[in-house]
Amino acid sequence: MARALATDLPATRALLATGRISEQLAEKAVTLTSHLDPEQRRLVDKKVADAGLDQQGQREAGATVKRLACEADPAGFTARGRTARGDRRVTLRPAPDTMSVLSGLLPVEQGVACLAALRSHTDSVIATGDDRTRDQIMADTLGERVTGKAQAEDVDVEVGILLPLDALLDPDNTHTTGELVGHGPLPAGIARDLLASTHGKRWWRRLFTHPTTGTLVGGDPKRRFFDGFLAHLIDLRDHGRCRDPYCDAPIPYPRAPLTHDQHPQSPRRRSDQRQGEHADRGRGVCARGNFVREMPGWQIHTVHDGLGDQPHTVRTTTPTGHTYTSRAGP
C-alpha cells in the first residue's frame, strides 16, 4: 500500500497525509486500482483528486473510486470480478470476551440474499413478541440454519478438562481458565455454561499435562496412529496451530489428521515404525509445511518428547543449514 501510494497514487497520498481522507479509504483506492498499469493508475489518481472525496461519506467515496477504476479499464475490472468469485470462502477468527467472528466472502448477490433472508425472518419473529434484540435474533437464526439445530445454543461441545474438576463444578470459582481449541483461553464459568445446556451433545474428556512444563502429554483414549483422538490430542497440545517456524496457520484437523499430524520423519521412511505411535512422536503442521518438508534437504528431529522436565521440542534444519526450534506451549 505504501509503495503504491508513493509511486502511482500521489494525489491520494496527499489527501491521506493532510487528513482529508481516512487510511481505510486510501487502502480501498490502492486495492480497487491494483489491476491497472501504472499509467492508468495515475490517471485515476488525478480524477480522484478532483472528485471531492473529502466531502463524501465512506461508502459514497468508495463507490466513487470503484467507478473511476472501472471506467479506466472496463474489461480488466470485469475479469477481476469474475476471478474474485473463485475466492469465496468462510472463515472464523476469535473475538474478545469468548466471542468469535464468522465471516463469509460471497458473490454480492448471494450475500445480499442471505442478509435479506435473515432480516425477513427476524421481522416475523419480532412480530410474535420475542424479547431478543434484532441482532441477537439474526445471529441465532444464522447459527440454527447452518448447524440444523432447533436452537443456536444446542451445538455439540467437547470440553477437554485441563483444569481441576472442581473448577467446573464450583459456581464460585472465577479464577481458573481452560482452553477451547480454535479459540483460546476460556473462563471456567463459560465452560460451565457450555456444559449446562440440556440439548446439544456434551462430552468431557480427561487430558493429562506435565506438572512442571504444563505440556499436554496424554489423554483418553489411547490410539496407535495419528488418527482419531491421537490426532485430536496433538491438535490440543499444539493449540490448533502449525509448529513450523514463524507459521501460525491452522492444522487441517479433522480433514487430514493422518497426513499432517504425523511423525517428524516422512511416512515413506517410517514403515517399520508404525507400531506403537504416541503423541510425543508427532507435531501439528499445516498442509504447506507438510509438503515442504518432503523436499530434499529438510530435516526434522524430536529433541525432547515432552514426558520429562522439558516441553515437547522439535528442531527443524532447512536446506541452507539454518536451524529453528519449536516448543509446545502449556
FINUKE-478450 format. One record per residue (C-alpha): residue in three letters; x negated, y, z negated. Coordinates in steps of 0.02 Angstrom, whole numbers, padded with zeros to 5 digits, always signed. Last residue first. Example, Ala and Ser with C-alpha at 12.3 -4.5 7.8 and 13.67 -1.06 7.14 Angstrom:
2
Ser-00684-00053-00357Ala-00615-00225-00390
% end
This chain:
330
Pro-00072-01261-01408Gly-00160-01221-01245Ala-00244-01348-01132Arg-00420-01298-01085Ser-00483-01264-00910Thr-00669-01242-00875Tyr-00741-01174-00713Thr-00901-01223-00624His-00983-01145-00471Gly-01084-01262-00361Thr-01026-01191-00194Pro-00920-01347-00162Thr-00824-01308-00322Thr-00851-01391-00491Thr-00697-01404-00603Arg-00714-01445-00788Val-00562-01511-00882Thr-00528-01491-01068His-00390-01564-01177Pro-00411-01471-01341Gln-00561-01510-01454Asp-00555-01589-01627Gly-00518-01761-01557Leu-00373-01825-01450Gly-00384-01686-01321Asp-00473-01794-01193His-00625-01681-01189Val-00738-01652-01037Thr-00623-01727-00905His-00709-01706-00738Ile-00654-01627-00573Gln-00773-01621-00424Trp-00742-01534-00258Gly-00874-01556-00123Pro-00766-01631+00014Met-00582-01578+00017Glu-00459-01680-00087Arg-00469-01543-00219Val-00379-01425-00101Phe-00225-01537-00086Asn-00189-01546-00272Gly-00227-01363-00296Arg-00102-01315-00161Ala+00034-01425-00235Cys+00010-01354-00410Val-00092-01443-00541Gly-00047-01518-00710Arg-00179-01625-00790Gly-00206-01810-00811Arg-00316-01929-00908Asp-00259-01867-01080Ala-00079-01906-01029His-00115-02093-01025Glu-00140-02223-00887Gly-00154-02402-00950Gln-00186-02497-00790Arg-00206-02393-00633Gln-00395-02381-00647Asp-00446-02503-00509Ser-00357-02404-00375Arg-00446-02248-00437Arg-00535-02179-00285Arg-00384-02155-00171Pro-00291-02080-00318Ser-00422-01940-00318Gln-00506-01911-00486Pro-00430-01790-00609His-00296-01922-00644Gln-00125-01867-00588Asp+00011-01740-00615His+00020-01688-00432Thr+00068-01842-00334Leu+00154-01940-00472Pro+00250-01787-00531Ala+00317-01745-00357Arg+00487-01660-00367Pro+00500-01661-00557Tyr+00388-01566-00578Pro+00304-01456-00447Ile+00184-01379-00575Pro+00214-01192-00570Ala+00082-01074-00501Asp-00028-00981-00626Cys-00196-01010-00541Tyr-00351-00923-00609Pro-00447-01087-00623Asp-00336-01239-00588Arg-00227-01292-00735Cys-00064-01260-00643Arg+00083-01206-00753Gly+00226-01299-00836His+00160-01259-01010Asp+00010-01376-00985Arg+00063-01489-01128Leu+00246-01489-01077Asp+00210-01530-00895Ile+00089-01665-00951Leu+00228-01739-01059His+00351-01729-00913Ala+00232-01832-00806Leu+00223-01958-00948Phe+00413-01947-00967Gly+00450-02012-00795Asp+00295-02026-00686Phe+00110-02012-00722Phe+00087-02199-00742Arg+00082-02314-00892Arg+00227-02243-00993Lys+00251-02203-01177Pro+00420-02147-01245Asp+00407-02043-01350Gly+00267-01917-01371Gly+00082-01888-01362Val-00068-01771-01371Leu+00002-01593-01358Thr-00137-01475-01408Gly-00116-01390-01578Thr-00304-01382-01600Thr-00318-01442-01780Pro-00164-01550-01816His-00163-01622-01639Thr+00015-01618-01572Phe+00151-01750-01563Leu+00316-01737-01472Arg+00481-01812-01531Arg+00625-01791-01409Trp+00794-01718-01448Trp+00931-01728-01317Arg+01090-01628-01285Lys+01218-01662-01148Gly+01340-01521-01114His+01500-01507-01217Thr+01489-01487-01406Ser+01358-01350-01405Ala+01256-01340-01567Leu+01093-01397-01487Leu+01071-01236-01390Asp+01115-01131-01542Arg+00987-01224-01647Ala+00853-01188-01517Ile+00906-01004-01522Gly+00881-01003-01710Ala+00712-01089-01696Pro+00651-00944-01590Leu+00595-00990-01412Pro+00421-00965-01344Gly+00403-00991-01155His+00522-01004-01008Gly+00476-01147-00893Val+00465-01269-01036Leu+00561-01205-01188Glu+00447-01177-01336Gly+00474-01179-01524Thr+00461-01037-01648Thr+00470-01037-01838His+00507-00878-01936Thr+00697-00868-01943Asn+00736-01020-02052Asp+00896-00978-02146Pro+01002-01095-02037Asp+00893-01244-02090Leu+00922-01392-01973Leu+00813-01345-01825Ala+00670-01281-01934Asp+00698-01435-02043Leu+00626-01541-01903Pro+00458-01453-01913Leu+00408-01381-01744Leu+00356-01460-01580Ile+00526-01542-01558Gly+00556-01557-01371Val+00732-01493-01344Glu+00824-01564-01192Val+00971-01463-01127Asp+01117-01506-01013Val+01222-01357-00960Asp+01387-01332-01053Glu+01354-01147-01087Ala+01420-01097-00916Gln+01590-01178-00945Ala+01679-01307-00837Lys+01511-01361-00768Gly+01476-01378-00581Thr+01299-01312-00603Val+01308-01177-00468Arg+01491-01133-00493Glu+01480-01127-00682Gly+01320-01025-00688Leu+01386-00896-00564Thr+01551-00886-00658Asp+01460-00854-00822Ala+01359-00711-00745Met+01514-00634-00666Ile+01613-00649-00828Gln+01473-00571-00930Asp+01454-00426-00808Arg+01642-00388-00814Thr+01641-00391-01005Arg+01720-00535-01098Asp+01891-00512-01182Asp+01989-00613-01052Gly+02163-00538-01036Thr+02226-00635-00886Ala+02192-00486-00771Ile+02009-00493-00822Val+02000-00668-00747Ser+02076-00611-00581Asp+01956-00464-00568Thr+01808-00578-00607His+01858-00697-00468Ser+01858-00554-00343Arg+01692-00488-00408Leu+01609-00658-00395Ala+01675-00684-00218Ala+01617-00510-00165Leu+01444-00541-00236Cys+01427-00705-00141Ala+01493-00628+00021Val+01372-00481+00010Gly+01226-00601-00016Gln+01281-00709+00129Glu+01298-00560+00247Val+01127-00494+00193Pro+01032-00655+00225Leu+00982-00723+00055Leu+00842-00697-00072Gly+00922-00769-00229Ser+00861-00717-00400Leu+00887-00799-00570Val+00818-00685-00707Ser+00797-00764-00879Met+00843-00723-01058Thr+00763-00777-01222Asp+00740-00596-01281Pro+00635-00534-01134Ala+00651-00606-00958Pro+00579-00767-00887Arg+00573-00796-00700Leu+00681-00899-00584Thr+00677-00905-00395Val+00799-00946-00254Arg+00744-00942-00072Arg+00769-00867+00100Asp+00604-00847+00192Gly+00671-00909+00360Arg+00787-00760+00363Ala+00634-00647+00366Thr+00588-00706+00541Arg+00754-00648+00613Gly+00734-00478+00531Arg+00558-00458+00596Ala+00612-00502+00772Thr+00746-00367+00763Phe+00622-00236+00699Gly+00499-00283+00836Ala+00632-00264+00970Pro+00692-00096+00900Asp+00517-00020+00889Ala+00514+00164+00835Glu+00704+00171+00815Cys+00698+00031+00687Ala+00565+00119+00583Leu+00665+00281+00586Arg+00824+00190+00532Lys+00733+00100+00390Val+00658+00263+00327Thr+00830+00344+00325Ala+00908+00194+00237Gly+00776+00206+00100Ala+00813+00391+00078Glu+01000+00357+00064Arg+00975+00221-00068Gln+00852+00322-00172Gly+00952+00484-00163Gln+00911+00619-00039Gln+00835+00793-00054Asp+00657+00727-00072Leu+00684+00626+00086Gly+00703+00786+00187Ala+00687+00704+00358Asp+00543+00813+00418Ala+00406+00716+00326Val+00486+00551+00377Lys+00478+00606+00559Lys+00291+00631+00544Asp+00272+00461+00460Val+00370+00377+00600Leu+00244+00445+00725Arg+00101+00389+00613Arg+00171+00212+00607Gln+00190+00205+00795Glu+00005+00248+00814Pro-00049+00123+00680Asp+00049-00024+00756Leu+00220-00058+00683His+00270-00217+00588Ser+00222-00141+00418Thr+00341+00005+00440Leu+00476-00055+00319Thr+00348-00109+00190Val+00249+00054+00185Ala+00407+00158+00178Lys+00475+00046+00039Glu+00315+00071-00060Ala+00336+00259-00044Leu+00517+00243-00103Gln+00466+00145-00257Glu+00325+00266-00294Ser+00455+00404-00303Ile+00470+00552-00187Arg+00434+00738-00214Gly+00302+00707-00346Thr+00165+00803-00257Ala+00061+00646-00228Leu+00212+00549-00166Leu+00261+00679-00035Ala+00078+00691+00018Arg+00068+00502+00037Thr+00222+00503+00147Ala+00138+00634+00256Pro-00024+00535+00260Leu+00059+00373+00320Asp-00067+00280+00429Thr-00237+00289+00342Ala-00213+00338+00160Leu-00036+00275+00138Ala-00079+00110+00223Arg-00234+00084+00114Ala-00139+00122-00046Met+00000+00000+00000
% end
